């Protein structure tokens, strides 16, 4: 008779190799098309459910208090579903229910404030920020962070300074991604916030290009100075985000960077901000691309490339400057970026040869 085979873990232990973990087979991830089908089923079920509710409680819309109570109740139901029954189907079903509840709350606030106003957008900003923090769903957190960024943009656009919003969102996204691994237990939540804020940047760029004439944004009395300084503040915030990124890269290098090189790098940031003042958003796209390379995230690099292309296209088709001025501005920006890249590569290569 053949001897019973010794388990692999016992043989490894006998050889002095300790294996951690259990003997259970690894859980296979569900294929993407199955998850997509479940997500579609969740949204379809949510649409039928919400249509049934709308037919029965149409009178609720006429009351601000009833709309608010029902909206908050639907958000609470979505929260309970996400806490007790995880899964793609339930996650998208809960997201649809939560969105309907948010619309009811927004309708009540807008009716109380006599339509679209800065107060409505500020209220929605608070609501979306709270949902991004507490909702136990990565999809919902990403969407809420995205909606919070748009609400901030619309709130500041009512005051005539929409460019400041994109700078603030970029600064917040840079801080989140640079501290991505600060709390490993909340890594996925941090990434969801970061993706949501980065997705808001192209949406802000599109709103600035196409939504301005539709919504009729105009600076009010006494806001002309803010409207004039808005682009400057937005570019300054983008430059600050790039400065923080460079500081993070310098701090985490194995070898210290000479002070002269740090000053030159920070000076290059100031030059980039000055040459891109007319082409709003180019600095932001460059920052997101650099951020993606710094943290090794290809998706962030792709989002930065999309933002960069949108910014260049938006500037090229503006009507307040001639084609010659726009071409010269983009050429100066391109030459400046290439010169910065050449200088940094030259310094780093020379530093590596000196260390050898």
Phi and psi in degrees as a GROMACS rama.xvg file:
@    title "Ramachandran Plot"
@    xaxis  label "Phi"
@    yaxis  label "Psi"
@TYPE xy
-81.6935  144.23  UNK-2
-69.8543  144.654  UNK-3
-62.2213  139.1  UNK-4
-70.156  132.391  UNK-5
-74.5798  137.436  UNK-6
-56.5803  149.915  UNK-7
-60.5057  -38.229  UNK-8
-64.6115  -39.1683  UNK-9
-67.7816  -39.368  UNK-10
-65.6659  -39.2085  UNK-11
-65.7105  -40.0946  UNK-12
-64.3111  -37.0559  UNK-13
-65.3844  -30.2104  UNK-14
-84.8827  0.706096  UNK-15
89.7034  13.8062  UNK-16
-106.822  118.143  UNK-17
-93.4381  127.342  UNK-18
-111.126  122.793  UNK-19
-89.3798  159.68  UNK-20
99.9402  -174.371  UNK-21
-112.174  -179.844  UNK-22
-90.0319  2.80694  UNK-23
-69.8447  145.051  UNK-24
-69.3021  144.477  UNK-25
-62.2609  144.179  UNK-26
-76.6303  125.687  UNK-27
-80.5913  138.118  UNK-28
-74.9457  147.039  UNK-29
-71.5213  139.168  UNK-30
-58.6446  152.575  UNK-31
-64.8562  -34.3598  UNK-32
-71.6839  -29.5615  UNK-33
-69.2279  -41.5238  UNK-34
-65.1845  -38.4445  UNK-35
-64.3197  -39.3768  UNK-36
-65.5827  -39.3477  UNK-37
-65.4155  -39.9173  UNK-38
-63.6534  -43.5366  UNK-39
-62.5149  -40.5404  UNK-40
-64.028  -38.6886  UNK-41
-62.8881  -44.0078  UNK-42
-67.3324  -38.1445  UNK-43
-65.0714  -44.477  UNK-44
-63.5296  -38.5756  UNK-45
-65.5219  -38.6203  UNK-46
-64.2797  -42.9929  UNK-47
-64.6347  -41.5588  UNK-48
-65.2369  -43.9871  UNK-49
-68.4697  -35.2078  UNK-50
-63.8637  -40.2756  UNK-51
-63.4244  -42.5834  UNK-52
-66.1757  -39.8036  UNK-53
-63.5099  -36.5933  UNK-54
-67.1098  -30.3858  UNK-55
-89.5413  -24.1301  UNK-56
-125.048  34.9726  UNK-57
-61.4987  -27.4458  UNK-58
-68.7952  -17.4008  UNK-59
-64.0955  -32.4661  UNK-60
-62.5392  -26.2054  UNK-61
-73.5604  -14.6573  UNK-62
-114.393  126.336  UNK-63
-64.2056  -43.2628  UNK-64
-66.2239  -45.2644  UNK-65
-64.1786  -39.2663  UNK-66
-63.5644  -42.0032  UNK-67
-65.0665  -45.1255  UNK-68
-64.0029  -45.9803  UNK-69
-64.843  -40.3008  UNK-70
-62.9292  -45.0571  UNK-71
-65.7425  -34.8412  UNK-72
-65.324  -39.796  UNK-73
-67.1602  -37.3548  UNK-74
-63.7226  -40.6218  UNK-75
-64.4374  -39.3311  UNK-76
-62.7825  -42.4187  UNK-77
-62.1227  -40.7123  UNK-78
-62.3064  -44.0961  UNK-79
-64.5267  -40.1624  UNK-80
-62.1371  -42.3678  UNK-81
-69.0512  -30.6566  UNK-82
-76.1538  -36.4193  UNK-83
-98.2917  -29.8466  UNK-84
-130.969  81.5952  UNK-85
-70.7449  155.783  UNK-86
146.961  158.125  UNK-87
-64.5811  -42.9853  UNK-88
-61.4332  -50.9694  UNK-89
-66.9832  -34.9453  UNK-90
-62.7893  -45.5145  UNK-91
-76.3513  -32.1798  UNK-92
-62.3126  -44.9184  UNK-93
-66.5494  -35.9868  UNK-94
-63.9109  -42.2573  UNK-95
-64.4507  -42.0908  UNK-96
-63.6335  -42.4128  UNK-97
-63.4108  -40.2751  UNK-98
-63.0586  -40.5326  UNK-99
-63.2523  -41.3414  UNK-100
-63.9685  -39.4968  UNK-101
-64.3107  -37.521  UNK-102
-64.4209  -38.8974  UNK-103
-64.5875  -42.493  UNK-104
-64.9961  -42.4954  UNK-105
-64.3806  -38.4398  UNK-106
-62.2443  -43.4782  UNK-107
-64.7282  -43.037  UNK-108
-67.5477  -43.0151  UNK-109
-63.445  -39.202  UNK-110
-66.6102  -37.9725  UNK-111
-68.959  -29.2701  UNK-112
-100.086  13.7263  UNK-113
62.5479  50.4509  UNK-114
95.4476  -162.792  UNK-115
-67.2608  127.654  UNK-116
-157.978  168.696  UNK-117
-62.2665  -34.4572  UNK-118
-61.6927  -38.6876  UNK-119
-62.8797  -45.3686  UNK-120
-68.3709  -36.8509  UNK-121
-65.0717  -39.7317  UNK-122
-63.7175  -42.1263  UNK-123
-67.5236  -32.4799  UNK-124
-61.6823  -45.128  UNK-125
-63.161  -43.3618  UNK-126
-62.3489  -47.6541  UNK-127
-68.8583  -36.1251  UNK-128
-63.7824  -40.9698  UNK-129
-64.0897  -41.8321  UNK-130
-66.2823  -36.7703  UNK-131
-63.8193  -26.9436  UNK-132
-85.2579  -34.6806  UNK-133
-108.101  -22.6542  UNK-134
-67.858  126.337  UNK-135
-82.5622  52.2281  UNK-136
-148.924  127.587  UNK-137
-66.9774  -37.7299  UNK-138
-63.1712  -44.153  UNK-139
-67.0508  -39.8128  UNK-140
-62.3333  -42.4457  UNK-141
-63.0486  -45.9019  UNK-142
-64.1737  -41.592  UNK-143
-66.362  -38.8871  UNK-144
-64.0026  -41.4028  UNK-145
-60.6319  -47.5532  UNK-146
-66.0848  -34.9708  UNK-147
-64.1657  -40.5307  UNK-148
-62.8404  -42.5556  UNK-149
-65.976  -38.8355  UNK-150
-63.149  -40.1312  UNK-151
-63.1385  -42.4844  UNK-152
-61.2238  -45.5485  UNK-153
-68.0817  -35.6429  UNK-154
-65.2066  -42.9635  UNK-155
-75.6231  -27.0226  UNK-156
-65.8599  -31.8195  UNK-157
-64.7935  -22.9564  UNK-158
-96.7987  0.343782  UNK-159
88.1729  12.7021  UNK-160
-128.803  59.0023  UNK-161
-67.3792  -26.1602  UNK-162
-65.7021  -27.9769  UNK-163
-64.9711  -35.4565  UNK-164
-61.8122  -45.6209  UNK-165
-63.5668  -36.4147  UNK-166
-65.2945  -41.4789  UNK-167
-65.6759  -42.1636  UNK-168
-65.4322  -41.0731  UNK-169
-63.3086  -41.4055  UNK-170
-63.213  -42.8407  UNK-171
-65.6471  -42.628  UNK-172
-64.2074  -39.2365  UNK-173
-62.996  -44.5628  UNK-174
-62.4136  -38.2941  UNK-175
-66.6667  -46.3877  UNK-176
-70.7529  -32.7836  UNK-177
-71.5786  -20.7675  UNK-178
-109.559  29.7517  UNK-179
-58.8657  -39.5936  UNK-180
-101.596  15.1309  UNK-181
-65.2777  -37.9497  UNK-182
-124.49  93.9269  UNK-183
-58.8201  -31.4239  UNK-184
-67.3361  -23.7122  UNK-185
-113.472  30.2887  UNK-186
-63.6422  -47.5179  UNK-187
-66.0909  -38.1031  UNK-188
-63.7832  -41.7694  UNK-189
-62.9152  -41.8892  UNK-190
-64.4281  -37.4742  UNK-191
-62.6284  -43.6599  UNK-192
-62.333  -43.4672  UNK-193
-63.449  -43.8938  UNK-194
-64.8688  -40.597  UNK-195
-61.3576  -43.6138  UNK-196
-68.467  -39.0196  UNK-197
-67.2402  -36.1107  UNK-198
-66.7111  -25.7599  UNK-199
-71.1314  -25.5444  UNK-200
-65.3543  -49.6181  UNK-201
-61.9844  -34.123  UNK-202
-65.1905  -38.4878  UNK-203
-63.8811  -41.2555  UNK-204
-61.4418  -41.8767  UNK-205
-67.8202  -39.7965  UNK-206
-62.7282  -39.7656  UNK-207
-64.8096  -29.624  UNK-208
-84.5144  -41.9664  UNK-209
-110.983  -23.9835  UNK-210
-87.4036  -18.092  UNK-211
-60.5856  -50.6654  UNK-212
-68.4  -28.6335  UNK-213
-73.107  -41.0134  UNK-214
-88.1043  -13.322  UNK-215
66.7522  44.9311  UNK-216
-70.497  126.277  UNK-217
-141.287  137.398  UNK-218
-65.9172  136.075  UNK-219
-80.5525  -174.614  UNK-220
-61.1931  131.309  UNK-221
80.6217  1.15619  UNK-222
-104.167  5.61731  UNK-223
-64.2262  -37.2184  UNK-224
-65.2186  -40.4841  UNK-225
-64.8636  -41.156  UNK-226
-63.4568  -35.0788  UNK-227
-72.1841  -39.007  UNK-228
-86.2743  -9.28265  UNK-229
-55.4848  -51.8455  UNK-230
-58.1914  -38.7741  UNK-231
-63.1399  -44.3754  UNK-232
-65.1122  -39.2594  UNK-233
-62.9146  -43.9471  UNK-234
-67.7259  -35.8667  UNK-235
-64.5581  -39.6513  UNK-236
-67.1178  -37.954  UNK-237
-64.6302  -40.8019  UNK-238
-64.2594  -37.0784  UNK-239
-64.3025  -39.4867  UNK-240
-62.8464  -41.2032  UNK-241
-67.5153  -35.8288  UNK-242
-63.6943  -42.9861  UNK-243
-63.4475  -37.6312  UNK-244
-64.5612  -44.7904  UNK-245
-63.6899  -40.9989  UNK-246
-61.1964  -40.6934  UNK-247
-64.3308  -42.9436  UNK-248
-64.8381  -43.6994  UNK-249
-63.8574  -38.2378  UNK-250
-69.6754  -30.7893  UNK-251
-99.0618  9.79562  UNK-252
-75.5798  147.348  UNK-253
-65.208  -33.8656  UNK-254
-115.769  142.071  UNK-255
-66.563  144.309  UNK-256
-93.8394  137.184  UNK-257
-62.5214  145.505  UNK-258
-57.0545  -36.5419  UNK-259
-62.4021  -39.2081  UNK-260
-70.0741  -35.8268  UNK-261
-64.588  -43.3425  UNK-262
-62.995  -39.993  UNK-263
-64.7281  -40.7336  UNK-264
-64.9858  -43.6215  UNK-265
-66.8645  -34.2546  UNK-266
-65.1117  -36.0394  UNK-267
-63.5314  -34.651  UNK-268
-62.9972  -43.4054  UNK-269
-63.9739  -39.4693  UNK-270
-64.6077  -43.0901  UNK-271
-60.815  -40.289  UNK-272
-63.6235  -41.4371  UNK-273
-69.3091  -41.6417  UNK-274
-75.8291  -17.3318  UNK-275
-106.154  16.2899  UNK-276
-63.7355  -35.9941  UNK-277
-76.4878  -31.5447  UNK-278
-99.8766  82.8782  UNK-279
-65.5468  131.99  UNK-280
103.819  -17.8074  UNK-281
-65.6168  -43.2284  UNK-282
-60.9534  -39.8039  UNK-283
-64.3477  -42.2529  UNK-284
-62.5824  -40.8033  UNK-285
-64.2582  -37.8008  UNK-286
-64.999  -43.3595  UNK-287
-66.5573  -40.0317  UNK-288
-62.601  -46.5228  UNK-289
-62.9411  -37.5023  UNK-290
-63.2752  -43.0972  UNK-291
-61.1437  -41.6311  UNK-292
-67.0027  -37.7015  UNK-293
-65.8825  -38.5591  UNK-294
-97.6723  -1.33719  UNK-295
69.6681  39.1263  UNK-296
-117.281  110.341  UNK-297
-69.3334  -32.6783  UNK-298
-65.3583  -39.2143  UNK-299
-65.4899  -38.8602  UNK-300
-61.2331  -42.4524  UNK-301
-63.3489  -41.7964  UNK-302
-63.5964  -38.0615  UNK-303
-65.6012  -39.1196  UNK-304
-64.4738  -40.5336  UNK-305
-62.8581  -44.44  UNK-306
-63.1022  -39.0729  UNK-307
-64.5985  -44.548  UNK-308
-64.6959  -41.3727  UNK-309
-62.3806  -40.8554  UNK-310
-66.0528  -43.4617  UNK-311
-65.3704  -44.0358  UNK-312
-64.3737  -39.5587  UNK-313
-62.9717  -42.864  UNK-314
-69.2393  -38.0471  UNK-315
-67.3207  -29.0064  UNK-316
-101.093  13.6639  UNK-317
-72.7417  150.755  UNK-318
-101.306  -1.66676  UNK-319
-94.0312  12.4294  UNK-320
-148.211  151.97  UNK-321
-77.2992  161.39  UNK-322
-62.4043  -34.169  UNK-323
-64.5707  -46.0655  UNK-324
-62.6498  -42.7221  UNK-325
-66.3995  -40.5975  UNK-326
-65.0637  -41.7674  UNK-327
-64.965  -39.7201  UNK-328
-63.2265  -47.3883  UNK-329
-65.2246  -34.7375  UNK-330
-65.5773  -42.2323  UNK-331
-63.6759  -41.131  UNK-332
-63.2563  -44.4715  UNK-333
-63.6587  -43.9446  UNK-334
-64.2783  -39.115  UNK-335
-63.3208  -44.2646  UNK-336
-64.7286  -41.8831  UNK-337
-65.6149  -38.0304  UNK-338
-65.6936  -40.1807  UNK-339
-62.8699  -43.8579  UNK-340
-61.999  -45.3937  UNK-341
-62.5032  -43.3563  UNK-342
-64.0194  -43.2843  UNK-343
-66.1858  -43.4511  UNK-344
-64.7335  -38.0006  UNK-345
-65.0984  -46.0364  UNK-346
-63.3499  -45.2659  UNK-347
-66.6295  -39.7712  UNK-348
-64.331  -41.7878  UNK-349
-67.3975  -35.5572  UNK-350
-65.8938  -40.4363  UNK-351
-65.6538  -37.4342  UNK-352
-68.4346  -35.7456  UNK-353
-66.4906  -35.2301  UNK-354
-70.2413  -31.0375  UNK-355
